[in-house]
Amino acid sequence: MYTVVFADDEVELRQAILARIDWAGLGFSVVADAENGVEALEAVEQYEPDLLITDIRMPFMDGMQLCEAVSHTMPWVQIVILS
C-alpha cells in the first residue's frame, strides 16, 4: 500500500477530499494531513510517504516551498499540487 500526506489549509476541502476518496480501495493509506506547509513538512519527514498532495497557497510555508524542501531531501516522494 502506498502512503500519502495531504496538505491543505482549507479544513472543509481537506476533510471532504479525505472522506470522499476510497483511498484504501485505490491502494493508498493517508498517514497524515496538515493545515499548513510547516506541518506538512514535519509529517513528510516523520512518515516518509510515497506521495505528497499539497495546495499551493498555505500559511507559514507555501506549497512550492514545501515541494522544493521535500524534493531536495526525499527525491523519491511523488508530488501532486492542487490549485
JODA-V116816 format. One record per helix or strand of 3 or more residues. SS is the DSSP state (hx for helix, st for strand). FROM is the first residue (numbers start at 1). LEN is the number of residues. If there is no record, write none. Layout:
[[SS & FROM & LEN] [SS & FROM & LEN]]
//
This chain:
[[st & 2 & 6] [hx & 11 & 10] [hx & 24 & 3] [st & 28 & 7] [hx & 37 & 11] [st & 51 & 5] [hx & 63 & 11] [st & 78 & 5]]
//
